Amino acid sequence: MEIDFETDPITEQEVISLLGKNYKVQGDELVWACPACRGMGGDRAADNLKFNRSKHILKCFACDYGQEITSIIARRRFEAQQGNGEDFSAQTSPIYTPPPPSMPRQEKPKEKEIPQDKLDEYYWDCGVMLFRHKDILRKMFEKHSIMPKTALECNIGYDEKKDMLVFPSRAIGKDPTQSMFPYCEANGAEYREYTGEKRIRRISGYDSRICLVTGNNFAMRGIICEGYKDAYNLYQLMKITQPEIISHTAIFTVQNGTNSINTDCCLQKVNWRRFESIGLCMDNDKAGDEATELALGLFDCMEDLRPQLIAGYNDIQKRFEKEFAPQVDIEKALQASWIDEMAASELCCEMQVPF
């Protein structure tokens, strides 16, 4: 017999019977230290795992451990229905109000804006197209401090149809230090205005992941940035200031920014301990502080690198813009022969990828 938590939600009694009475009360919530997070050296404040008594929702806000507890409760209920256990049904809860009956919803599978098997061709074609537009390369440097060489090495492109830059997303799997394939796969892209306007969106149909911006399977050092633009500027900065280190460093970014760290549990899906060191380079703001604190609580191998990399600026892009961009002769850079050679490359499919 199936256990339906929508019509018969989990109760305070059920949760306490499993997690014990060593909890704190915060408003309408009971709060525990999450055993899973503690096992990984996290949850220093002992408040990750929370049960909302009015909504009957149990959730760890840093990992998926709440689902494991819910599964145990479901098994207990099944055994009780077979006459082998106690009855902890929500009907015995004094604050339980049965929800009105509703029709079951069937969610349609996500339709990917660009099919998975077409993404690599799309990245290439957009990359070729970018180098056919030197005016856009110029604006990209003026507005985002991203140099043409970085665009080539990080596969940045330009979609003529959308008239926007294309920042390719290559999601990493559980172990990013092994062979890049299949541990690194095309996972959509981010569209961004080259003029610097705040028009940003991701290719629809793809879940948020941790993405590799640059690096190889020999990299034993990693740095996680808040966004793509930060990651590109960090790559440029390290090529100038730490050339002996950048070749052994993989730079990652978090799709959907700090939201992916705070709510989507992206960090927990990667085995960061396979690296010798992992640095965090979030923005110097409240959201960046919260994401950094959460990451440091989850993984003892992580280190906040903002003091040394951002050096008092709001983000890494602002530092590069102020300290290094003035030294770049963009007009001379645009005359490089390799740009013309790249622009002369053939397109894979004449930009006929379906949208």
CORJORA-V359726 format. One record per backbone hydrogen bond with DSSP energy under -1.0 kcal/mol. NH is the residue of the N-H (numbers start at 1). CO is the residue of the C=O. E is the energy in kcal/mol with one decimal. If there is no record, write none. Layout:
nh: <NH | NH>
co: <CO | CO>
e: <E | E>
//
This chain:
nh: <8 | 15 | 16 | 17 | 19 | 20 | 23 | 24 | 26 | 29 | 30 | 31 | 32 | 38 | 39 | 41 | 42 | 46 | 49 | 50 | 51 | 52 | 53 | 56 | 59 | 61 | 67 | 69 | 70 | 71 | 72 | 73 | 74 | 75 | 76 | 77 | 78 | 79 | 80 | 81 | 82 | 83 | 84 | 92 | 93 | 96 | 113 | 118 | 119 | 122 | 123 | 124 | 125 | 126 | 127 | 128 | 129 | 130 | 131 | 132 | 133 | 137 | 138 | 139 | 140 | 141 | 142 | 143 | 144 | 145 | 146 | 151 | 152 | 153 | 154 | 156 | 157 | 158 | 159 | 163 | 164 | 165 | 166 | 167 | 169 | 171 | 172 | 173 | 184 | 185 | 187 | 190 | 191 | 192 | 193 | 199 | 201 | 203 | 211 | 212 | 213 | 214 | 219 | 220 | 221 | 222 | 223 | 224 | 225 | 231 | 232 | 233 | 234 | 235 | 236 | 237 | 238 | 239 | 240 | 241 | 242 | 245 | 246 | 248 | 249 | 250 | 251 | 252 | 253 | 255 | 257 | 259 | 260 | 262 | 263 | 264 | 266 | 269 | 270 | 271 | 272 | 274 | 275 | 276 | 277 | 278 | 279 | 280 | 281 | 284 | 285 | 289 | 290 | 291 | 292 | 293 | 294 | 295 | 296 | 297 | 298 | 299 | 302 | 303 | 305 | 309 | 310 | 311 | 313 | 319 | 320 | 321 | 322 | 323 | 324 | 325 | 327 | 328 | 330 | 333 | 334 | 335 | 336 | 339 | 341 | 342 | 343 | 344 | 345 | 352>
co: <4 | 11 | 12 | 13 | 15 | 16 | 21 | 31 | 29 | 26 | 51 | 24 | 49 | 34 | 35 | 38 | 37 | 43 | 32 | 59 | 30 | 57 | 28 | 52 | 50 | 48 | 64 | 65 | 66 | 67 | 68 | 69 | 70 | 71 | 72 | 73 | 74 | 75 | 76 | 77 | 78 | 80 | 79 | 89 | 90 | 93 | 204 | 115 | 116 | 118 | 119 | 120 | 121 | 122 | 123 | 124 | 125 | 126 | 127 | 129 | 130 | 133 | 134 | 135 | 136 | 137 | 138 | 139 | 140 | 141 | 140 | 147 | 148 | 149 | 150 | 151 | 166 | 126 | 164 | 159 | 159 | 192 | 157 | 190 | 188 | 185 | 210 | 183 | 180 | 171 | 169 | 167 | 201 | 165 | 199 | 197 | 191 | 189 | 253 | 170 | 251 | 251 | 216 | 248 | 248 | 277 | 250 | 279 | 252 | 227 | 228 | 229 | 230 | 231 | 232 | 233 | 234 | 235 | 236 | 237 | 238 | 242 | 242 | 245 | 246 | 221 | 214 | 223 | 211 | 209 | 254 | 256 | 257 | 258 | 259 | 259 | 260 | 266 | 267 | 174 | 270 | 271 | 272 | 220 | 220 | 301 | 222 | 303 | 224 | 314 | 283 | 285 | 286 | 287 | 288 | 289 | 290 | 291 | 292 | 293 | 294 | 295 | 299 | 278 | 280 | 305 | 306 | 306 | 310 | 315 | 316 | 317 | 318 | 319 | 320 | 320 | 324 | 325 | 328 | 329 | 330 | 332 | 333 | 336 | 337 | 338 | 339 | 340 | 342 | 349>
e: <-1.5 | -2.0 | -2.6 | -1.9 | -2.9 | -2.3 | -1.9 | -2.5 | -2.8 | -1.8 | -2.4 | -3.1 | -3.1 | -2.5 | -1.8 | -1.8 | -3.2 | -1.2 | -1.6 | -2.6 | -2.5 | -2.7 | -2.6 | -1.7 | -2.6 | -1.9 | -1.3 | -1.7 | -2.1 | -2.0 | -1.8 | -2.2 | -2.3 | -2.1 | -2.4 | -2.4 | -2.1 | -2.3 | -2.4 | -2.3 | -1.1 | -1.6 | -3.2 | -1.6 | -1.9 | -1.5 | -2.3 | -1.8 | -1.0 | -2.1 | -2.9 | -2.1 | -2.6 | -2.4 | -2.1 | -2.5 | -2.3 | -2.0 | -1.3 | -1.0 | -1.6 | -1.8 | -2.2 | -2.0 | -2.7 | -1.5 | -2.5 | -2.9 | -1.8 | -1.6 | -1.3 | -1.9 | -1.9 | -2.5 | -2.2 | -2.0 | -2.6 | -2.0 | -2.7 | -1.9 | -1.3 | -2.8 | -2.8 | -2.9 | -2.1 | -2.0 | -2.5 | -2.2 | -2.2 | -2.4 | -3.0 | -2.3 | -3.6 | -1.7 | -1.1 | -1.6 | -1.7 | -2.7 | -2.8 | -3.0 | -3.0 | -1.4 | -1.8 | -1.1 | -1.4 | -2.2 | -2.1 | -2.8 | -3.2 | -1.9 | -2.6 | -2.0 | -2.5 | -2.2 | -2.0 | -2.5 | -2.7 | -1.7 | -1.3 | -2.9 | -2.3 | -1.7 | -2.0 | -1.8 | -1.5 | -2.8 | -2.9 | -3.1 | -2.5 | -2.1 | -1.8 | -1.1 | -1.3 | -2.8 | -2.5 | -1.2 | -2.0 | -1.3 | -1.6 | -3.9 | -1.6 | -1.5 | -1.9 | -2.4 | -1.0 | -1.2 | -3.0 | -2.6 | -2.9 | -3.2 | -1.7 | -2.5 | -2.5 | -2.4 | -2.2 | -2.5 | -2.2 | -2.3 | -2.7 | -1.7 | -1.4 | -2.3 | -1.4 | -1.7 | -2.5 | -2.6 | -1.8 | -1.5 | -1.6 | -1.4 | -2.2 | -2.5 | -1.9 | -2.9 | -2.1 | -2.7 | -1.7 | -2.1 | -1.1 | -2.2 | -2.0 | -1.1 | -1.4 | -1.0 | -2.1 | -2.3 | -2.3 | -1.4 | -1.5 | -1.6>
//
